[in-house]
Amino acid sequence: MKKLLIVFCMILIGALVLSTWIFIRQSEKVYDEDTTLPFEDIEKDAWYYDYLTEAYDRGWIKGLSVTCFDPDASIQRGDFAVMLYRYLGEPDVAGLPNPFKDLEGQSCKNAVIYLRKLEILDGKTTTIFAPEEEITREQLVVMLYRMGGYSVHSELSPSGKFT
C-alpha cells in the first residue's frame, strides 16, 4: 500500500510540474490540439491528457513502448534525468567528465552528465548514480527546484507575464 501511495505521489508531482508549465502559457497553445497520442493505455478524457500530449509533442517524454505509456508506473532516476535533459534541448556533453561508474551503456548517460555539471542532480554516492533505482519524491522535488533557473522555452517562462 505504501509503495502504491509513493507511485501515485510521483505521478501527481510529475503531472503538477507539467500542469504548471501549461498553465503559465495557457493562452498560447503551441501543440496541435488534435494530436492523438499513440498510447493505448491513455484515455482522451484523462485529466492529464493535454499535459501529456504537449510533453509528448515537444519530445520531453516517450512511452514505455510505441503503444504503452503506463501512467501508473514508477519513474527511474535515469528516466527522469532524460526528461529534464530533453527539456533543456539535449545539449552537447563532449568533454564533460563522467563521475559515475554505473552509467556505461545506459541511455541516460548524457543526461546525467549534463545535469550533474549544472548541479541539478547528485549521485547516490560520488561514484554511483543508480539510474535504474526508482526516484523518490524528495529527489524529484530537489531536481525540479534546482531546474528553476534553466528555462529554455520562453513561452513557458513567467518573466514579463506577471507583475
SEDONU-230554 format. One record per residue (C-alpha): residue number from 1; residue in one letter; chain; x, y, z. Coordinates in Angstrom, 1 decimal, always signed. Example, Ala and Ser with C-alpha at 12.3 -4.5 7.8 and 13.67 -1.06 7.14 Angstrom:
k 1 r A c A c1 +12.3 c2 -4.5 c3 +7.8 .
k 2 r S c A c1 +13.7 c2 -1.1 c3 +7.1 .
END
This chain:
k 1 r M c A c1 +0.0 c2 +0.0 c3 +0.0 .
k 2 r K c A c1 +2.9 c2 +2.4 c3 +0.9 .
k 3 r K c A c1 +4.6 c2 +1.7 c3 -2.5 .
k 4 r L c A c1 +1.3 c2 +2.4 c3 -4.3 .
k 5 r L c A c1 +1.0 c2 +5.7 c3 -2.5 .
k 6 r I c A c1 +4.5 c2 +6.6 c3 -3.4 .
k 7 r V c A c1 +3.9 c2 +5.8 c3 -7.1 .
k 8 r F c A c1 +0.7 c2 +7.8 c3 -7.0 .
k 9 r C c A c1 +2.5 c2 +10.8 c3 -5.4 .
k 10 r M c A c1 +5.3 c2 +10.6 c3 -8.1 .
k 11 r I c A c1 +2.8 c2 +10.7 c3 -10.9 .
k 12 r L c A c1 +0.9 c2 +13.5 c3 -9.1 .
k 13 r I c A c1 +4.1 c2 +15.5 c3 -8.8 .
k 14 r G c A c1 +5.0 c2 +14.9 c3 -12.4 .
k 15 r A c A c1 +1.6 c2 +16.0 c3 -13.5 .
k 16 r L c A c1 +1.8 c2 +19.0 c3 -11.3 .
k 17 r V c A c1 +5.1 c2 +20.1 c3 -12.9 .
k 18 r L c A c1 +3.6 c2 +19.6 c3 -16.4 .
k 19 r S c A c1 +0.4 c2 +21.4 c3 -15.5 .
k 20 r T c A c1 +2.3 c2 +24.4 c3 -14.1 .
k 21 r W c A c1 +4.2 c2 +24.7 c3 -17.3 .
k 22 r I c A c1 +1.0 c2 +24.5 c3 -19.3 .
k 23 r F c A c1 -0.8 c2 +27.0 c3 -17.0 .
k 24 r I c A c1 +1.9 c2 +29.6 c3 -17.5 .
k 25 r R c A c1 +1.4 c2 +29.6 c3 -21.2 .
k 26 r Q c A c1 -2.3 c2 +28.6 c3 -21.2 .
k 27 r S c A c1 -3.4 c2 +31.1 c3 -23.8 .
k 28 r E c A c1 -0.5 c2 +30.3 c3 -26.2 .
k 29 r K c A c1 -1.3 c2 +26.7 c3 -27.3 .
k 30 r V c A c1 +1.9 c2 +25.5 c3 -29.1 .
k 31 r Y c A c1 +1.0 c2 +21.9 c3 -29.7 .
k 32 r D c A c1 -1.6 c2 +20.6 c3 -32.1 .
k 33 r E c A c1 -4.8 c2 +20.1 c3 -30.1 .
k 34 r D c A c1 -6.0 c2 +17.5 c3 -32.5 .
k 35 r T c A c1 -3.0 c2 +15.3 c3 -31.7 .
k 36 r T c A c1 -3.8 c2 +11.8 c3 -30.8 .
k 37 r L c A c1 -1.4 c2 +10.0 c3 -28.5 .
k 38 r P c A c1 -0.3 c2 +6.6 c3 -29.8 .
k 39 r F c A c1 -0.7 c2 +5.1 c3 -26.3 .
k 40 r E c A c1 -3.5 c2 +2.6 c3 -25.9 .
k 41 r D c A c1 -3.5 c2 +2.9 c3 -22.1 .
k 42 r I c A c1 -4.3 c2 +6.7 c3 -22.1 .
k 43 r E c A c1 -7.9 c2 +7.8 c3 -22.3 .
k 44 r K c A c1 -8.6 c2 +11.0 c3 -24.2 .
k 45 r D c A c1 -10.8 c2 +12.2 c3 -21.2 .
k 46 r A c A c1 -8.0 c2 +11.6 c3 -18.7 .
k 47 r W c A c1 -7.4 c2 +14.8 c3 -16.6 .
k 48 r Y c A c1 -3.7 c2 +14.9 c3 -17.7 .
k 49 r Y c A c1 -4.3 c2 +14.1 c3 -21.4 .
k 50 r D c A c1 -3.5 c2 +17.7 c3 -22.7 .
k 51 r Y c A c1 -0.4 c2 +18.0 c3 -20.5 .
k 52 r L c A c1 +0.9 c2 +14.6 c3 -21.6 .
k 53 r T c A c1 +0.2 c2 +15.5 c3 -25.2 .
k 54 r E c A c1 +2.2 c2 +18.6 c3 -25.0 .
k 55 r A c A c1 +5.1 c2 +17.0 c3 -23.3 .
k 56 r Y c A c1 +5.0 c2 +14.2 c3 -25.9 .
k 57 r D c A c1 +4.7 c2 +16.6 c3 -28.8 .
k 58 r R c A c1 +7.7 c2 +18.6 c3 -27.5 .
k 59 r G c A c1 +9.7 c2 +15.3 c3 -27.2 .
k 60 r W c A c1 +10.2 c2 +15.6 c3 -23.5 .
k 61 r I c A c1 +8.6 c2 +12.2 c3 -22.7 .
k 62 r K c A c1 +8.1 c2 +8.9 c3 -24.5 .
k 63 r G c A c1 +6.2 c2 +5.8 c3 -23.7 .
k 64 r L c A c1 +7.4 c2 +2.5 c3 -22.4 .
k 65 r S c A c1 +6.8 c2 +1.3 c3 -25.9 .
k 66 r V c A c1 +5.2 c2 +2.7 c3 -29.1 .
k 67 r T c A c1 +1.7 c2 +2.0 c3 -27.8 .
k 68 r C c A c1 +2.2 c2 +1.8 c3 -24.0 .
k 69 r F c A c1 +2.7 c2 +4.8 c3 -21.6 .
k 70 r D c A c1 +1.7 c2 +3.1 c3 -18.3 .
k 71 r P c A c1 +0.7 c2 +6.2 c3 -16.3 .
k 72 r D c A c1 +0.8 c2 +4.2 c3 -13.1 .
k 73 r A c A c1 +4.4 c2 +3.1 c3 -13.5 .
k 74 r S c A c1 +7.1 c2 +4.4 c3 -11.2 .
k 75 r I c A c1 +9.9 c2 +6.6 c3 -12.6 .
k 76 r Q c A c1 +13.5 c2 +5.6 c3 -12.5 .
k 77 r R c A c1 +16.2 c2 +8.2 c3 -11.7 .
k 78 r G c A c1 +17.8 c2 +7.9 c3 -15.1 .
k 79 r D c A c1 +14.5 c2 +8.3 c3 -16.9 .
k 80 r F c A c1 +13.6 c2 +11.4 c3 -15.0 .
k 81 r A c A c1 +17.1 c2 +12.8 c3 -15.8 .
k 82 r V c A c1 +16.4 c2 +12.2 c3 -19.5 .
k 83 r M c A c1 +13.1 c2 +14.1 c3 -19.3 .
k 84 r L c A c1 +14.9 c2 +17.1 c3 -17.8 .
k 85 r Y c A c1 +17.7 c2 +16.8 c3 -20.3 .
k 86 r R c A c1 +15.2 c2 +16.8 c3 -23.2 .
k 87 r Y c A c1 +13.5 c2 +19.8 c3 -21.8 .
k 88 r L c A c1 +16.9 c2 +21.6 c3 -21.8 .
k 89 r G c A c1 +17.3 c2 +20.8 c3 -25.5 .
k 90 r E c A c1 +19.8 c2 +17.9 c3 -25.1 .
k 91 r P c A c1 +23.0 c2 +20.0 c3 -25.1 .
k 92 r D c A c1 +26.3 c2 +18.5 c3 -26.1 .
k 93 r V c A c1 +28.3 c2 +16.8 c3 -23.3 .
k 94 r A c A c1 +31.5 c2 +16.4 c3 -25.2 .
k 95 r G c A c1 +34.4 c2 +16.9 c3 -22.8 .
k 96 r L c A c1 +32.4 c2 +16.8 c3 -19.7 .
k 97 r P c A c1 +33.6 c2 +14.3 c3 -17.0 .
k 98 r N c A c1 +31.5 c2 +11.3 c3 -16.0 .
k 99 r P c A c1 +31.9 c2 +10.9 c3 -12.3 .
k 100 r F c A c1 +29.6 c2 +7.8 c3 -12.1 .
k 101 r K c A c1 +30.9 c2 +4.4 c3 -12.9 .
k 102 r D c A c1 +27.4 c2 +2.9 c3 -13.3 .
k 103 r L c A c1 +26.4 c2 +4.9 c3 -16.4 .
k 104 r E c A c1 +28.3 c2 +3.0 c3 -19.0 .
k 105 r G c A c1 +25.9 c2 +1.6 c3 -21.5 .
k 106 r Q c A c1 +23.0 c2 +3.5 c3 -20.0 .
k 107 r S c A c1 +20.7 c2 +5.6 c3 -22.3 .
k 108 r C c A c1 +20.6 c2 +8.3 c3 -19.6 .
k 109 r K c A c1 +24.4 c2 +8.8 c3 -19.6 .
k 110 r N c A c1 +24.5 c2 +12.2 c3 -21.4 .
k 111 r A c A c1 +21.5 c2 +13.5 c3 -19.4 .
k 112 r V c A c1 +23.1 c2 +12.6 c3 -16.1 .
k 113 r I c A c1 +26.5 c2 +14.0 c3 -17.0 .
k 114 r Y c A c1 +25.0 c2 +17.3 c3 -18.2 .
k 115 r L c A c1 +22.6 c2 +17.7 c3 -15.2 .
k 116 r R c A c1 +25.4 c2 +16.9 c3 -12.8 .
k 117 r K c A c1 +27.5 c2 +19.6 c3 -14.4 .
k 118 r L c A c1 +24.6 c2 +22.1 c3 -13.8 .
k 119 r E c A c1 +24.4 c2 +20.7 c3 -10.2 .
k 120 r I c A c1 +20.8 c2 +19.8 c3 -10.8 .
k 121 r L c A c1 +21.3 c2 +16.2 c3 -9.7 .
k 122 r D c A c1 +23.5 c2 +14.2 c3 -7.4 .
k 123 r G c A c1 +24.6 c2 +10.6 c3 -7.3 .
k 124 r K c A c1 +23.7 c2 +8.2 c3 -4.5 .
k 125 r T c A c1 +27.5 c2 +8.4 c3 -3.8 .
k 126 r T c A c1 +30.3 c2 +10.3 c3 -5.5 .
k 127 r T c A c1 +30.7 c2 +7.4 c3 -8.0 .
k 128 r I c A c1 +27.3 c2 +5.8 c3 -8.1 .
k 129 r F c A c1 +24.2 c2 +7.4 c3 -9.7 .
k 130 r A c A c1 +21.8 c2 +4.4 c3 -9.6 .
k 131 r P c A c1 +20.0 c2 +5.2 c3 -12.8 .
k 132 r E c A c1 +17.6 c2 +2.2 c3 -12.6 .
k 133 r E c A c1 +16.5 c2 +2.9 c3 -9.0 .
k 134 r E c A c1 +13.1 c2 +4.5 c3 -8.5 .
k 135 r I c A c1 +13.3 c2 +8.2 c3 -8.0 .
k 136 r T c A c1 +11.9 c2 +9.3 c3 -4.7 .
k 137 r R c A c1 +9.6 c2 +12.3 c3 -4.2 .
k 138 r E c A c1 +12.2 c2 +14.3 c3 -2.4 .
k 139 r Q c A c1 +14.8 c2 +13.6 c3 -5.2 .
k 140 r L c A c1 +12.3 c2 +14.7 c3 -7.8 .
k 141 r V c A c1 +11.4 c2 +17.9 c3 -5.9 .
k 142 r V c A c1 +15.1 c2 +18.8 c3 -5.3 .
k 143 r M c A c1 +15.8 c2 +18.3 c3 -9.0 .
k 144 r L c A c1 +12.8 c2 +20.4 c3 -10.1 .
k 145 r Y c A c1 +13.8 c2 +23.1 c3 -7.6 .
k 146 r R c A c1 +17.3 c2 +23.2 c3 -8.9 .
k 147 r M c A c1 +15.9 c2 +23.4 c3 -12.5 .
k 148 r G c A c1 +14.1 c2 +26.6 c3 -11.7 .
k 149 r G c A c1 +16.8 c2 +28.8 c3 -13.3 .
k 150 r Y c A c1 +17.0 c2 +26.8 c3 -16.5 .
k 151 r S c A c1 +14.1 c2 +27.8 c3 -18.8 .
k 152 r V c A c1 +14.9 c2 +27.3 c3 -22.4 .
k 153 r H c A c1 +11.3 c2 +27.5 c3 -23.5 .
k 154 r S c A c1 +10.4 c2 +31.2 c3 -23.3 .
k 155 r E c A c1 +6.7 c2 +30.5 c3 -23.8 .
k 156 r L c A c1 +6.8 c2 +28.6 c3 -20.6 .
k 157 r S c A c1 +8.6 c2 +31.2 c3 -18.6 .
k 158 r P c A c1 +6.6 c2 +33.6 c3 -16.5 .
k 159 r S c A c1 +9.1 c2 +36.5 c3 -17.0 .
k 160 r G c A c1 +7.3 c2 +39.5 c3 -18.4 .
k 161 r K c A c1 +3.8 c2 +38.0 c3 -17.9 .
k 162 r F c A c1 +3.2 c2 +38.9 c3 -14.2 .
k 163 r T c A c1 +4.0 c2 +42.0 c3 -12.2 .
END
